[in-house]
Amino acid sequence: MAKTQRQLTAVYQKRGRGYIGWIEEIPGANTQGATFAEVKENLKEAVGLVIEHVL
């Protein structure tokens, strides 16, 4: 099976002492974290979980 690459839009916002993030094109792919680096890593994991659930 050939791999397909897509460009997705990650949105990050500072909220209080932490950050939130989500992917515009994937409902349910959202997360939060204490630092920007943490929310980026959490968002990668969230996307993986959503895709795994769909497949």
mmCIF entry with sequence, helices, sheets and N, C-alpha, C, O atoms, coordinates in Angstrom:
data_MODEL
# 
_entry.id   MODEL 
# 
_entity.id                         1 
_entity.type                       polymer 
_entity.pdbx_number_of_molecules   1 
# 
_entity_poly.entity_id                      1 
_entity_poly.type                           'polypeptide(L)' 
_entity_poly.nstd_linkage                   no 
_entity_poly.nstd_monomer                   no 
_entity_poly.pdbx_seq_one_letter_code       MAKTQRQLTAVYQKRGRGYIGWIEEIPGANTQGATFAEVKENLKEAVGLVIEHVL 
_entity_poly.pdbx_seq_one_letter_code_can   MAKTQRQLTAVYQKRGRGYIGWIEEIPGANTQGATFAEVKENLKEAVGLVIEHVL 
_entity_poly.pdbx_strand_id                 A 
# 
loop_
_entity_poly_seq.entity_id 
_entity_poly_seq.num 
_entity_poly_seq.mon_id 
_entity_poly_seq.hetero 
1 1  MET n 
1 2  ALA n 
1 3  LYS n 
1 4  THR n 
1 5  GLN n 
1 6  ARG n 
1 7  GLN n 
1 8  LEU n 
1 9  THR n 
1 10 ALA n 
1 11 VAL n 
1 12 TYR n 
1 13 GLN n 
1 14 LYS n 
1 15 ARG n 
1 16 GLY n 
1 17 ARG n 
1 18 GLY n 
1 19 TYR n 
1 20 ILE n 
1 21 GLY n 
1 22 TRP n 
1 23 ILE n 
1 24 GLU n 
1 25 GLU n 
1 26 ILE n 
1 27 PRO n 
1 28 GLY n 
1 29 ALA n 
1 30 ASN n 
1 31 THR n 
1 32 GLN n 
1 33 GLY n 
1 34 ALA n 
1 35 THR n 
1 36 PHE n 
1 37 ALA n 
1 38 GLU n 
1 39 VAL n 
1 40 LYS n 
1 41 GLU n 
1 42 ASN n 
1 43 LEU n 
1 44 LYS n 
1 45 GLU n 
1 46 ALA n 
1 47 VAL n 
1 48 GLY n 
1 49 LEU n 
1 50 VAL n 
1 51 ILE n 
1 52 GLU n 
1 53 HIS n 
1 54 VAL n 
1 55 LEU n 
# 
_struct_asym.id          A 
_struct_asym.entity_id   1 
# 
_struct_conf.conf_type_id            HELX_P 
_struct_conf.id                      HELX_P1 
_struct_conf.pdbx_PDB_helix_id       AA1 
_struct_conf.beg_label_comp_id       PHE 
_struct_conf.beg_label_asym_id       A 
_struct_conf.beg_label_seq_id        36 
_struct_conf.pdbx_beg_PDB_ins_code   ? 
_struct_conf.end_label_comp_id       VAL 
_struct_conf.end_label_asym_id       A 
_struct_conf.end_label_seq_id        54 
_struct_conf.pdbx_end_PDB_ins_code   ? 
_struct_conf.beg_auth_comp_id        PHE 
_struct_conf.beg_auth_asym_id        A 
_struct_conf.beg_auth_seq_id         36 
_struct_conf.end_auth_comp_id        VAL 
_struct_conf.end_auth_asym_id        A 
_struct_conf.end_auth_seq_id         54 
_struct_conf.pdbx_PDB_helix_class    1 
_struct_conf.details                 ? 
_struct_conf.pdbx_PDB_helix_length   19 
# 
_struct_conf_type.id          HELX_P 
_struct_conf_type.criteria    ? 
_struct_conf_type.reference   ? 
# 
_struct_sheet.id               AA1 
_struct_sheet.type             ? 
_struct_sheet.number_strands   3 
_struct_sheet.details          ? 
# 
loop_
_struct_sheet_order.sheet_id 
_struct_sheet_order.range_id_1 
_struct_sheet_order.range_id_2 
_struct_sheet_order.offset 
_struct_sheet_order.sense 
AA1 1 2 ? anti-parallel 
AA1 2 3 ? anti-parallel 
# 
loop_
_struct_sheet_range.sheet_id 
_struct_sheet_range.id 
_struct_sheet_range.beg_label_comp_id 
_struct_sheet_range.beg_label_asym_id 
_struct_sheet_range.beg_label_seq_id 
_struct_sheet_range.pdbx_beg_PDB_ins_code 
_struct_sheet_range.end_label_comp_id 
_struct_sheet_range.end_label_asym_id 
_struct_sheet_range.end_label_seq_id 
_struct_sheet_range.pdbx_end_PDB_ins_code 
_struct_sheet_range.beg_auth_comp_id 
_struct_sheet_range.beg_auth_asym_id 
_struct_sheet_range.beg_auth_seq_id 
_struct_sheet_range.end_auth_comp_id 
_struct_sheet_range.end_auth_asym_id 
_struct_sheet_range.end_auth_seq_id 
AA1 1 ALA A 10 ? ARG A 15 ? ALA A 10 ARG A 15 
AA1 2 GLY A 18 ? ILE A 23 ? GLY A 18 ILE A 23 
AA1 3 ASN A 30 ? GLY A 33 ? ASN A 30 GLY A 33 
# 
loop_
_atom_site.group_PDB 
_atom_site.id 
_atom_site.type_symbol 
_atom_site.label_atom_id 
_atom_site.label_alt_id 
_atom_site.label_comp_id 
_atom_site.label_asym_id 
_atom_site.label_entity_id 
_atom_site.label_seq_id 
_atom_site.pdbx_PDB_ins_code 
_atom_site.Cartn_x 
_atom_site.Cartn_y 
_atom_site.Cartn_z 
_atom_site.occupancy 
_atom_site.B_iso_or_equiv 
_atom_site.pdbx_formal_charge 
_atom_site.auth_seq_id 
_atom_site.auth_comp_id 
_atom_site.auth_asym_id 
_atom_site.auth_atom_id 
_atom_site.pdbx_PDB_model_num 
ATOM 1   N N  . MET A 1 1  ? 0.842   -1.169 0.000  1.00 0.00 ? 1  MET A N  1 
ATOM 2   C CA . MET A 1 1  ? 0.000   0.000  0.000  1.00 0.00 ? 1  MET A CA 1 
ATOM 3   C C  . MET A 1 1  ? 0.892   1.239  0.000  1.00 0.00 ? 1  MET A C  1 
ATOM 4   O O  . MET A 1 1  ? 1.828   1.324  0.795  1.00 0.00 ? 1  MET A O  1 
ATOM 5   N N  . ALA A 1 2  ? 0.620   2.179  -0.864 1.00 0.00 ? 2  ALA A N  1 
ATOM 6   C CA . ALA A 1 2  ? 1.411   3.409  -0.970 1.00 0.00 ? 2  ALA A CA 1 
ATOM 7   C C  . ALA A 1 2  ? 1.036   4.364  0.164  1.00 0.00 ? 2  ALA A C  1 
ATOM 8   O O  . ALA A 1 2  ? -0.128  4.471  0.552  1.00 0.00 ? 2  ALA A O  1 
ATOM 9   N N  . LYS A 1 3  ? 2.045   5.047  0.677  1.00 0.00 ? 3  LYS A N  1 
ATOM 10  C CA . LYS A 1 3  ? 1.800   6.038  1.714  1.00 0.00 ? 3  LYS A CA 1 
ATOM 11  C C  . LYS A 1 3  ? 1.413   7.357  1.072  1.00 0.00 ? 3  LYS A C  1 
ATOM 12  O O  . LYS A 1 3  ? 1.985   7.763  0.060  1.00 0.00 ? 3  LYS A O  1 
ATOM 13  N N  . THR A 1 4  ? 0.444   8.013  1.667  1.00 0.00 ? 4  THR A N  1 
ATOM 14  C CA . THR A 1 4  ? 0.004   9.315  1.195  1.00 0.00 ? 4  THR A CA 1 
ATOM 15  C C  . THR A 1 4  ? 0.369   10.354 2.239  1.00 0.00 ? 4  THR A C  1 
ATOM 16  O O  . THR A 1 4  ? 0.115   10.163 3.428  1.00 0.00 ? 4  THR A O  1 
ATOM 17  N N  . GLN A 1 5  ? 0.957   11.440 1.800  1.00 0.00 ? 5  GLN A N  1 
ATOM 18  C CA . GLN A 1 5  ? 1.277   12.521 2.721  1.00 0.00 ? 5  GLN A CA 1 
ATOM 19  C C  . GLN A 1 5  ? 0.258   13.629 2.547  1.00 0.00 ? 5  GLN A C  1 
ATOM 20  O O  . GLN A 1 5  ? -0.131  13.976 1.432  1.00 0.00 ? 5  GLN A O  1 
ATOM 21  N N  . ARG A 1 6  ? -0.162  14.172 3.673  1.00 0.00 ? 6  ARG A N  1 
ATOM 22  C CA . ARG A 1 6  ? -1.097  15.293 3.662  1.00 0.00 ? 6  ARG A CA 1 
ATOM 23  C C  . ARG A 1 6  ? -0.549  16.393 4.549  1.00 0.00 ? 6  ARG A C  1 
ATOM 24  O O  . ARG A 1 6  ? 0.156   16.140 5.526  1.00 0.00 ? 6  ARG A O  1 
ATOM 25  N N  . GLN A 1 7  ? -0.880  17.585 4.194  1.00 0.00 ? 7  GLN A N  1 
ATOM 26  C CA . GLN A 1 7  ? -0.504  18.713 5.026  1.00 0.00 ? 7  GLN A CA 1 
ATOM 27  C C  . GLN A 1 7  ? -1.712  19.069 5.886  1.00 0.00 ? 7  GLN A C  1 
ATOM 28  O O  . GLN A 1 7  ? -2.807  19.293 5.372  1.00 0.00 ? 7  GLN A O  1 
ATOM 29  N N  . LEU A 1 8  ? -1.502  19.119 7.195  1.00 0.00 ? 8  LEU A N  1 
ATOM 30  C CA . LEU A 1 8  ? -2.574  19.423 8.134  1.00 0.00 ? 8  LEU A CA 1 
ATOM 31  C C  . LEU A 1 8  ? -2.268  20.740 8.852  1.00 0.00 ? 8  LEU A C  1 
ATOM 32  O O  . LEU A 1 8  ? -1.118  21.175 8.921  1.00 0.00 ? 8  LEU A O  1 
ATOM 33  N N  . THR A 1 9  ? -3.310  21.356 9.377  1.00 0.00 ? 9  THR A N  1 
ATOM 34  C CA . THR A 1 9  ? -3.165  22.632 10.065 1.00 0.00 ? 9  THR A CA 1 
ATOM 35  C C  . THR A 1 9  ? -3.237  22.422 11.573 1.00 0.00 ? 9  THR A C  1 
ATOM 36  O O  . THR A 1 9  ? -4.296  22.101 12.113 1.00 0.00 ? 9  THR A O  1 
ATOM 37  N N  . ALA A 1 10 ? -2.111  22.605 12.245 1.00 0.00 ? 10 ALA A N  1 
ATOM 38  C CA . ALA A 1 10 ? -2.072  22.526 13.707 1.00 0.00 ? 10 ALA A CA 1 
ATOM 39  C C  . ALA A 1 10 ? -2.243  23.936 14.256 1.00 0.00 ? 10 ALA A C  1 
ATOM 40  O O  . ALA A 1 10 ? -1.570  24.870 13.821 1.00 0.00 ? 10 ALA A O  1 
ATOM 41  N N  . VAL A 1 11 ? -3.153  24.080 15.218 1.00 0.00 ? 11 VAL A N  1 
ATOM 42  C CA . VAL A 1 11 ? -3.410  25.372 15.853 1.00 0.00 ? 11 VAL A CA 1 
ATOM 43  C C  . VAL A 1 11 ? -3.022  25.252 17.323 1.00 0.00 ? 11 VAL A C  1 
ATOM 44  O O  . VAL A 1 11 ? -3.412  24.307 18.008 1.00 0.00 ? 11 VAL A O  1 
ATOM 45  N N  . TYR A 1 12 ? -2.250  26.224 17.791 1.00 0.00 ? 12 TYR A N  1 
ATOM 46  C CA . TYR A 1 12 ? -1.822  26.253 19.189 1.00 0.00 ? 12 TYR A CA 1 
ATOM 47  C C  . TYR A 1 12 ? -2.216  27.584 19.799 1.00 0.00 ? 12 TYR A C  1 
ATOM 48  O O  . TYR A 1 12 ? -2.093  28.631 19.165 1.00 0.00 ? 12 TYR A O  1 
ATOM 49  N N  . GLN A 1 13 ? -2.693  27.535 21.043 1.00 0.00 ? 13 GLN A N  1 
ATOM 50  C CA . GLN A 1 13 ? -3.029  28.765 21.751 1.00 0.00 ? 13 GLN A CA 1 
ATOM 51  C C  . GLN A 1 13 ? -2.521  28.684 23.173 1.00 0.00 ? 13 GLN A C  1 
ATOM 52  O O  . GLN A 1 13 ? -2.608  27.637 23.816 1.00 0.00 ? 13 GLN A O  1 
ATOM 53  N N  . LYS A 1 14 ? -1.990  29.795 23.665 1.00 0.00 ? 14 LYS A N  1 
ATOM 54  C CA . LYS A 1 14 ? -1.589  29.897 25.074 1.00 0.00 ? 14 LYS A CA 1 
ATOM 55  C C  . LYS A 1 14 ? -2.851  30.183 25.858 1.00 0.00 ? 14 LYS A C  1 
ATOM 56  O O  . LYS A 1 14 ? -3.592  31.116 25.547 1.00 0.00 ? 14 LYS A O  1 
ATOM 57  N N  . ARG A 1 15 ? -3.092  29.375 26.876 1.00 0.00 ? 15 ARG A N  1 
ATOM 58  C CA . ARG A 1 15 ? -4.269  29.555 27.730 1.00 0.00 ? 15 ARG A CA 1 
ATOM 59  C C  . ARG A 1 15 ? -3.824  29.507 29.181 1.00 0.00 ? 15 ARG A C  1 
ATOM 60  O O  . ARG A 1 15 ? -3.422  28.454 29.675 1.00 0.00 ? 15 ARG A O  1 
ATOM 61  N N  . GLY A 1 16 ? -3.892  30.624 29.855 1.00 0.00 ? 16 GLY A N  1 
ATOM 62  C CA . GLY A 1 16 ? -3.470  30.658 31.256 1.00 0.00 ? 16 GLY A CA 1 
ATOM 63  C C  . GLY A 1 16 ? -2.009  30.275 31.375 1.00 0.00 ? 16 GLY A C  1 
ATOM 64  O O  . GLY A 1 16 ? -1.143  30.912 30.774 1.00 0.00 ? 16 GLY A O  1 
ATOM 65  N N  . ARG A 1 17 ? -1.733  29.236 32.148 1.00 0.00 ? 17 ARG A N  1 
ATOM 66  C CA . ARG A 1 17 ? -0.361  28.771 32.359 1.00 0.00 ? 17 ARG A CA 1 
ATOM 67  C C  . ARG A 1 17 ? 0.064   27.694 31.372 1.00 0.00 ? 17 ARG A C  1 
ATOM 68  O O  . ARG A 1 17 ? 1.218   27.266 31.392 1.00 0.00 ? 17 ARG A O  1 
ATOM 69  N N  . GLY A 1 18 ? -0.836  27.249 30.515 1.00 0.00 ? 18 GLY A N  1 
ATOM 70  C CA . GLY A 1 18 ? -0.509  26.161 29.595 1.00 0.00 ? 18 GLY A CA 1 
ATOM 71  C C  . GLY A 1 18 ? -0.890  26.486 28.168 1.00 0.00 ? 18 GLY A C  1 
ATOM 72  O O  . GLY A 1 18 ? -1.101  27.644 27.807 1.00 0.00 ? 18 GLY A O  1 
ATOM 73  N N  . TYR A 1 19 ? -0.973  25.437 27.364 1.00 0.00 ? 19 TYR A N  1 
ATOM 74  C CA . TYR A 1 19 ? -1.285  25.567 25.947 1.00 0.00 ? 19 TYR A CA 1 
ATOM 75  C C  . TYR A 1 19 ? -2.348  24.550 25.563 1.00 0.00 ? 19 TYR A C  1 
ATOM 76  O O  . TYR A 1 19 ? -2.478  23.497 26.188 1.00 0.00 ? 19 TYR A O  1 
ATOM 77  N N  . ILE A 1 20 ? -3.098  24.880 24.533 1.00 0.00 ? 20 ILE A N  1 
ATOM 78  C CA . ILE A 1 20 ? -4.012  23.919 23.917 1.00 0.00 ? 20 ILE A CA 1 
ATOM 79  C C  . ILE A 1 20 ? -3.635  23.824 22.447 1.00 0.00 ? 20 ILE A C  1 
ATOM 80  O O  . ILE A 1 20 ? -3.038  24.742 21.885 1.00 0.00 ? 20 ILE A O  1 
ATOM 81  N N  . GLY A 1 21 ? -3.988  22.711 21.837 1.00 0.00 ? 21 GLY A N  1 
ATOM 82  C CA . GLY A 1 21 ? -3.693  22.537 20.423 1.00 0.00 ? 21 GLY A CA 1 
ATOM 83  C C  . GLY A 1 21 ? -4.694  21.596 19.789 1.00 0.00 ? 21 GLY A C  1 
ATOM 84  O O  . GLY A 1 21 ? -5.248  20.717 20.448 1.00 0.00 ? 21 GLY A O  1 
ATOM 85  N N  . TRP A 1 22 ? -4.921  21.793 18.487 1.00 0.00 ? 22 TRP A N  1 
ATOM 86  C CA . TRP A 1 22 ? -5.814  20.909 17.754 1.00 0.00 ? 22 TRP A CA 1 
ATOM 87  C C  . TRP A 1 22 ? -5.451  20.936 16.282 1.00 0.00 ? 22 TRP A C  1 
ATOM 88  O O  . TRP A 1 22 ? -4.746  21.829 15.812 1.00 0.00 ? 22 TRP A O  1 
ATOM 89  N N  . ILE A 1 23 ? -5.946  19.942 15.567 1.00 0.00 ? 23 ILE A N  1 
ATOM 90  C CA . ILE A 1 23 ? -5.770  19.856 14.123 1.00 0.00 ? 23 ILE A CA 1 
ATOM 91  C C  . ILE A 1 23 ? -7.102  20.236 13.482 1.00 0.00 ? 23 ILE A C  1 
ATOM 92  O O  . ILE A 1 23 ? -8.130  19.608 13.733 1.00 0.00 ? 23 ILE A O  1 
ATOM 93  N N  . GLU A 1 24 ? -7.065  21.265 12.659 1.00 0.00 ? 24 GLU A N  1 
ATOM 94  C CA . GLU A 1 24 ? -8.290  21.774 12.020 1.00 0.00 ? 24 GLU A CA 1 
ATOM 95  C C  . GLU A 1 24 ? -9.034  20.694 11.238 1.00 0.00 ? 24 GLU A C  1 
ATOM 96  O O  . GLU A 1 24 ? -10.262 20.632 11.293 1.00 0.00 ? 24 GLU A O  1 
ATOM 97  N N  . GLU A 1 25 ? -8.322  19.856 10.522 1.00 0.00 ? 25 GLU A N  1 
ATOM 98  C CA . GLU A 1 25 ? -8.937  18.908 9.598  1.00 0.00 ? 25 GLU A CA 1 
ATOM 99  C C  . GLU A 1 25 ? -9.354  17.575 10.235 1.00 0.00 ? 25 GLU A C  1 
ATOM 100 O O  . GLU A 1 25 ? -9.975  16.746 9.571  1.00 0.00 ? 25 GLU A O  1 
ATOM 101 N N  . ILE A 1 26 ? -9.021  17.364 11.506 1.00 0.00 ? 26 ILE A N  1 
ATOM 102 C CA . ILE A 1 26 ? -9.325  16.074 12.138 1.00 0.00 ? 26 ILE A CA 1 
ATOM 103 C C  . ILE A 1 26 ? -10.134 16.301 13.419 1.00 0.00 ? 26 ILE A C  1 
ATOM 104 O O  . ILE A 1 26 ? -9.560  16.621 14.459 1.00 0.00 ? 26 ILE A O  1 
ATOM 105 N N  . PRO A 1 27 ? -11.454 16.139 13.354 1.00 0.00 ? 27 PRO A N  1 
ATOM 106 C CA . PRO A 1 27 ? -12.267 16.293 14.562 1.00 0.00 ? 27 PRO A CA 1 
ATOM 107 C C  . PRO A 1 27 ? -11.806 15.312 15.647 1.00 0.00 ? 27 PRO A C  1 
ATOM 108 O O  . PRO A 1 27 ? -11.569 14.136 15.374 1.00 0.00 ? 27 PRO A O  1 
ATOM 109 N N  . GLY A 1 28 ? -11.686 15.803 16.850 1.00 0.00 ? 28 GLY A N  1 
ATOM 110 C CA . GLY A 1 28 ? -11.270 14.960 17.964 1.00 0.00 ? 28 GLY A CA 1 
ATOM 111 C C  . GLY A 1 28 ? -9.783  14.951 18.212 1.00 0.00 ? 28 GLY A C  1 
ATOM 112 O O  . GLY A 1 28 ? -9.335  14.417 19.227 1.00 0.00 ? 28 GLY A O  1 
ATOM 113 N N  . ALA A 1 29 ? -9.001  15.528 17.315 1.00 0.00 ? 29 ALA A N  1 
ATOM 114 C CA . ALA A 1 29 ? -7.547  15.593 17.511 1.00 0.00 ? 29 ALA A CA 1 
ATOM 115 C C  . ALA A 1 29 ? -7.214  16.901 18.213 1.00 0.00 ? 29 ALA A C  1 
ATOM 116 O O  . ALA A 1 29 ? -6.881  17.899 17.575 1.00 0.00 ? 29 ALA A O  1 
ATOM 117 N N  . ASN A 1 30 ? -7.310  16.877 19.533 1.00 0.00 ? 30 ASN A N  1 
ATOM 118 C CA . ASN A 1 30 ? -7.012  18.059 20.327 1.00 0.00 ? 30 ASN A CA 1 
ATOM 119 C C  . ASN A 1 30 ? -6.371  17.639 21.637 1.00 0.00 ? 30 ASN A C  1 
ATOM 120 O O  . ASN A 1 30 ? -6.504  16.493 22.067 1.00 0.00 ? 30 ASN A O  1 
ATOM 121 N N  . THR A 1 31 ? -5.678  18.574 22.265 1.00 0.00 ? 31 THR A N  1 
ATOM 122 C CA . THR A 1 31 ? -4.946  18.238 23.479 1.00 0.00 ? 31 THR A CA 1 
ATOM 123 C C  . THR A 1 31 ? -4.592  19.507 24.243 1.00 0.00 ? 31 THR A C  1 
ATOM 124 O O  . THR A 1 31 ? -4.908  20.621 23.826 1.00 0.00 ? 31 THR A O  1 
ATOM 125 N N  . GLN A 1 32 ? -3.931  19.303 25.364 1.00 0.00 ? 32 GLN A N  1 
ATOM 126 C CA . GLN A 1 32 ? -3.413  20.415 26.159 1.00 0.00 ? 32 GLN A CA 1 
ATOM 127 C C  . GLN A 1 32 ? -2.091  20.005 26.772 1.00 0.00 ? 32 GLN A C  1 
ATOM 128 O O  . GLN A 1 32 ? -1.762  18.820 26.833 1.00 0.00 ? 32 GLN A O  1 
ATOM 129 N N  . GLY A 1 33 ? -1.338  20.989 27.226 1.00 0.00 ? 33 GLY A N  1 
ATOM 130 C CA . GLY A 1 33 ? -0.057  20.703 27.853 1.00 0.00 ? 33 GLY A CA 1 
ATOM 131 C C  . GLY A 1 33 ? 0.442   21.904 28.623 1.00 0.00 ? 33 GLY A C  1 
ATOM 132 O O  . GLY A 1 33 ? -0.004  23.028 28.395 1.00 0.00 ? 33 GLY A O  1 
ATOM 133 N N  . ALA A 1 34 ? 1.357   21.669 29.525 1.00 0.00 ? 34 ALA A N  1 
ATOM 134 C CA . ALA A 1 34 ? 1.917   22.738 30.352 1.00 0.00 ? 34 ALA A CA 1 
ATOM 135 C C  . ALA A 1 34 ? 2.879   23.615 29.551 1.00 0.00 ? 34 ALA A C  1 
ATOM 136 O O  . ALA A 1 34 ? 3.010   24.807 29.827 1.00 0.00 ? 34 ALA A O  1 
ATOM 137 N N  . THR A 1 35 ? 3.555   23.025 28.556 1.00 0.00 ? 35 THR A N  1 
ATOM 138 C CA . THR A 1 35 ? 4.509   23.771 27.737 1.00 0.00 ? 35 THR A CA 1 
ATOM 139 C C  . THR A 1 35 ? 4.150   23.594 26.268 1.00 0.00 ? 35 THR A C  1 
ATOM 140 O O  . THR A 1 35 ? 3.387   22.701 25.898 1.00 0.00 ? 35 THR A O  1 
ATOM 141 N N  . PHE A 1 36 ? 4.717   24.463 25.445 1.00 0.00 ? 36 PHE A N  1 
ATOM 142 C CA . PHE A 1 36 ? 4.477   24.349 24.001 1.00 0.00 ? 36 PHE A CA 1 
ATOM 143 C C  . PHE A 1 36 ? 5.006   23.019 23.473 1.00 0.00 ? 36 PHE A C  1 
ATOM 144 O O  . PHE A 1 36 ? 4.345   22.356 22.673 1.00 0.00 ? 36 PHE A O  1 
ATOM 145 N N  . ALA A 1 37 ? 6.195   22.632 23.919 1.00 0.00 ? 37 ALA A N  1 
ATOM 146 C CA . ALA A 1 37 ? 6.777   21.355 23.480 1.00 0.00 ? 37 ALA A CA 1 
ATOM 147 C C  . ALA A 1 37 ? 5.881   20.179 23.880 1.00 0.00 ? 37 ALA A C  1 
ATOM 148 O O  . ALA A 1 37 ? 5.702   19.240 23.105 1.00 0.00 ? 37 ALA A O  1 
ATOM 149 N N  . GLU A 1 38 ? 5.330   20.233 25.073 1.00 0.00 ? 38 GLU A N  1 
ATOM 150 C CA . GLU A 1 38 ? 4.462   19.153 25.551 1.00 0.00 ? 38 GLU A CA 1 
ATOM 151 C C  . GLU A 1 38 ? 3.180   19.072 24.720 1.00 0.00 ? 38 GLU A C  1 
ATOM 152 O O  . GLU A 1 38 ? 2.750   17.979 24.351 1.00 0.00 ? 38 GLU A O  1 
ATOM 153 N N  . VAL A 1 39 ? 2.574   20.207 24.426 1.00 0.00 ? 39 VAL A N  1 
ATOM 154 C CA . VAL A 1 39 ? 1.337   20.166 23.650 1.00 0.00 ? 39 VAL A CA 1 
ATOM 155 C C  . VAL A 1 39 ? 1.605   19.688 22.225 1.00 0.00 ? 39 VAL A C  1 
ATOM 156 O O  . VAL A 1 39 ? 0.763   19.004 21.644 1.00 0.00 ? 39 VAL A O  1 
ATOM 157 N N  . LYS A 1 40 ? 2.758   20.033 21.650 1.00 0.00 ? 40 LYS A N  1 
ATOM 158 C CA . LYS A 1 40 ? 3.102   19.530 20.311 1.00 0.00 ? 40 LYS A CA 1 
ATOM 159 C C  . LYS A 1 40 ? 3.226   18.007 20.325 1.00 0.00 ? 40 LYS A C  1 
ATOM 160 O O  . LYS A 1 40 ? 2.691   17.332 19.445 1.00 0.00 ? 40 LYS A O  1 
ATOM 161 N N  . GLU A 1 41 ? 3.923   17.469 21.313 1.00 0.00 ? 41 GLU A N  1 
ATOM 162 C CA . GLU A 1 41 ? 4.092   16.019 21.424 1.00 0.00 ? 41 GLU A CA 1 
ATOM 163 C C  . GLU A 1 41 ? 2.749   15.334 21.683 1.00 0.00 ? 41 GLU A C  1 
ATOM 164 O O  . GLU A 1 41 ? 2.457   14.294 21.093 1.00 0.00 ? 41 GLU A O  1 
ATOM 165 N N  . ASN A 1 42 ? 1.945   15.909 22.553 1.00 0.00 ? 42 ASN A N  1 
ATOM 166 C CA . ASN A 1 42 ? 0.624   15.346 22.850 1.00 0.00 ? 42 ASN A CA 1 
ATOM 167 C C  . ASN A 1 42 ? -0.265  15.347 21.613 1.00 0.00 ? 42 ASN A C  1 
ATOM 168 O O  . ASN A 1 42 ? -1.056  14.426 21.411 1.00 0.00 ? 42 ASN A O  1 
ATOM 169 N N  . LEU A 1 43 ? -0.134  16.383 20.787 1.00 0.00 ? 43 LEU A N  1 
ATOM 170 C CA . LEU A 1 43 ? -0.964  16.467 19.588 1.00 0.00 ? 43 LEU A CA 1 
ATOM 171 C C  . LEU A 1 43 ? -0.585  15.390 18.575 1.00 0.00 ? 43 LEU A C  1 
ATOM 172 O O  . LEU A 1 43 ? -1.455  14.834 17.905 1.00 0.00 ? 43 LEU A O  1 
ATOM 173 N N  . LYS A 1 44 ? 0.694   15.097 18.460 1.00 0.00 ? 44 LYS A N  1 
ATOM 174 C CA . LYS A 1 44 ? 1.123   13.997 17.583 1.00 0.00 ? 44 LYS A CA 1 
ATOM 175 C C  . LYS A 1 44 ? 0.482   12.689 18.035 1.00 0.00 ? 44 LYS A C  1 
ATOM 176 O O  . LYS A 1 44 ? -0.007  11.910 17.217 1.00 0.00 ? 44 LYS A O  1 
ATOM 177 N N  . GLU A 1 45 ? 0.492   12.461 19.329 1.00 0.00 ? 45 GLU A N  1 
ATOM 178 C CA . GLU A 1 45 ? -0.110  11.245 19.877 1.00 0.00 ? 45 GLU A CA 1 
ATOM 179 C C  . GLU A 1 45 ? -1.625  11.229 19.644 1.00 0.00 ? 45 GLU A C  1 
ATOM 180 O O  . GLU A 1 45 ? -2.186  10.191 19.292 1.00 0.00 ? 45 GLU A O  1 
ATOM 181 N N  . ALA A 1 46 ? -2.282  12.367 19.839 1.00 0.00 ? 46 ALA A N  1 
ATOM 182 C CA . ALA A 1 46 ? -3.729  12.445 19.644 1.00 0.00 ? 46 ALA A CA 1 
ATOM 183 C C  . ALA A 1 46 ? -4.100  12.135 18.204 1.00 0.00 ? 46 ALA A C  1 
ATOM 184 O O  . ALA A 1 46 ? -5.068  11.416 17.956 1.00 0.00 ? 46 ALA A O  1 
ATOM 185 N N  . VAL A 1 47 ? -3.345  12.664 17.256 1.00 0.00 ? 47 VAL A N  1 
ATOM 186 C CA . VAL A 1 47 ? -3.608  12.390 15.846 1.00 0.00 ? 47 VAL A CA 1 
ATOM 187 C C  . VAL A 1 47 ? -3.469  10.900 15.564 1.00 0.00 ? 47 VAL A C  1 
ATOM 188 O O  . VAL A 1 47 ? -4.302  10.313 14.875 1.00 0.00 ? 47 VAL A O  1 
ATOM 189 N N  . GLY A 1 48 ? -2.417  10.292 16.098 1.00 0.00 ? 48 GLY A N  1 
ATOM 190 C CA . GLY A 1 48 ? -2.208  8.855  15.921 1.00 0.00 ? 48 GLY A CA 1 
ATOM 191 C C  . GLY A 1 48 ? -3.353  8.034  16.462 1.00 0.00 ? 48 GLY A C  1 
ATOM 192 O O  . GLY A 1 48 ? -3.776  7.059  15.840 1.00 0.00 ? 48 GLY A O  1 
ATOM 193 N N  . LEU A 1 49 ? -3.863  8.426  17.632 1.00 0.00 ? 49 LEU A N  1 
ATOM 194 C CA . LEU A 1 49 ? -4.979  7.698  18.240 1.00 0.00 ? 49 LEU A CA 1 
ATOM 195 C C  . LEU A 1 49 ? -6.257  7.839  17.429 1.00 0.00 ? 49 LEU A C  1 
ATOM 196 O O  . LEU A 1 49 ? -6.991  6.867  17.252 1.00 0.00 ? 49 LEU A O  1 
ATOM 197 N N  . VAL A 1 50 ? -6.528  9.043  16.932 1.00 0.00 ? 50 VAL A N  1 
ATOM 198 C CA . VAL A 1 50 ? -7.736  9.256  16.126 1.00 0.00 ? 50 VAL A CA 1 
ATOM 199 C C  . VAL A 1 50 ? -7.656  8.448  14.844 1.00 0.00 ? 50 VAL A C  1 
ATOM 200 O O  . VAL A 1 50 ? -8.628  7.799  14.457 1.00 0.00 ? 50 VAL A O  1 
ATOM 201 N N  . ILE A 1 51 ? -6.508  8.479  14.180 1.00 0.00 ? 51 ILE A N  1 
ATOM 202 C CA . ILE A 1 51 ? -6.345  7.724  12.926 1.00 0.00 ? 51 ILE A CA 1 
ATOM 203 C C  . ILE A 1 51 ? -6.451  6.235  13.182 1.00 0.00 ? 51 ILE A C  1 
ATOM 204 O O  . ILE A 1 51 ? -7.090  5.516  12.414 1.00 0.00 ? 51 ILE A O  1 
ATOM 205 N N  . GLU A 1 52 ? -5.829  5.763  14.258 1.00 0.00 ? 52 GLU A N  1 
ATOM 206 C CA . GLU A 1 52 ? -5.899  4.337  14.620 1.00 0.00 ? 52 GLU A CA 1 
ATOM 207 C C  . GLU A 1 52 ? -7.343  3.911  14.855 1.00 0.00 ? 52 GLU A C  1 
ATOM 208 O O  . GLU A 1 52 ? -7.743  2.820  14.450 1.00 0.00 ? 52 GLU A O  1 
ATOM 209 N N  . HIS A 1 53 ? -8.117  4.759  15.502 1.00 0.00 ? 53 HIS A N  1 
ATOM 210 C CA . HIS A 1 53 ? -9.512  4.451  15.799 1.00 0.00 ? 53 HIS A CA 1 
ATOM 211 C C  . HIS A 1 53 ? -10.337 4.378  14.518 1.00 0.00 ? 53 HIS A C  1 
ATOM 212 O O  . HIS A 1 53 ? -11.230 3.540  14.402 1.00 0.00 ? 53 HIS A O  1 
ATOM 213 N N  . VAL A 1 54 ? -10.043 5.246  13.564 1.00 0.00 ? 54 VAL A N  1 
ATOM 214 C CA . VAL A 1 54 ? -10.798 5.291  12.306 1.00 0.00 ? 54 VAL A CA 1 
ATOM 215 C C  . VAL A 1 54 ? -10.476 4.078  11.430 1.00 0.00 ? 54 VAL A C  1 
ATOM 216 O O  . VAL A 1 54 ? -11.357 3.526  10.771 1.00 0.00 ? 54 VAL A O  1 
ATOM 217 N N  . LEU A 1 55 ? -9.217  3.677  11.430 1.00 0.00 ? 55 LEU A N  1 
ATOM 218 C CA . LEU A 1 55 ? -8.823  2.556  10.585 1.00 0.00 ? 55 LEU A CA 1 
ATOM 219 C C  . LEU A 1 55 ? -9.197  1.288  11.289 1.00 0.00 ? 55 LEU A C  1 
ATOM 220 O O  . LEU A 1 55 ? -8.961  0.199  10.765 1.00 0.00 ? 55 LEU A O  1 
# 
